[in-house]
Amino acid sequence: MTKFYRAVYEDEMTDFYRGIYQDAMSDMYDTYYAGVLQSSSGKVAYKTLSDECTEFYRAYSDAQSDLYRSYSDAQSDLYRDYSDVLSAFYNKEYDVDKTLGNK
């Protein structure tokens, strides 16, 4: 069970986090700040640029919060399933599908 938990938690959850946060979120941030803002500097009024930057940051922050919420929910689900399976084995109930609610 420990190997199962580690495989899912350390491998799958890490891949999930890296795939979304390090790839998608990082790319979005870099593209906006290093690309859009940098190329707009001096061509667009400062107030417009500032307002757009604020709006982007708000959207980016919301997306980041959603990511952390999804990640936390997935961790909770995994831990609950892991705990349910351990409890079932302890009680000598070996039908894992039944324990996890699979039909």
Residue pairs with C-beta under 8 A, 6 or more apart in sequence:
1 82
1 85
1 86
1 89
4 82
5 78
5 82
8 78
9 75
9 78
13 71
13 74
13 75
13 78
16 71
16 74
17 71
20 67
21 64
21 67
25 60
25 63
25 64
25 67
28 60
28 63
29 60
32 56
32 60
37 49
37 53
40 49
40 52
41 49
81 100
84 99
84 100
85 96
85 99
85 100
88 94
88 95
88 96
88 99
93 99
96 102
97 103
